[in-house]
Amino acid sequence: MALFNVTHQPSGRTLHIRAACRTCARRIAVEHIAPTGPTAPWRDPEQTRVDFVGSGDGPSGVLTDSQTERT
């Protein structure tokens, strides 16, 4: 399965996601953000980038979130 970085450009927050496609990666990002904040910016291709970074085995989902890694 493909690995993507989904980045909210205004804030710089990046989610590292395993998903089948770019659209799936954006959907997973929105689902991850939904409990904690507004999802509209993450749905907007003008405000977010989805970059393919490789492939790997495992189930789809958020692998890391740059916001939760900060101390």
Order of alpha helices (4+ residues) and beta strands (2+ residues): beta-beta-alpha-alpha-beta-beta-alpha
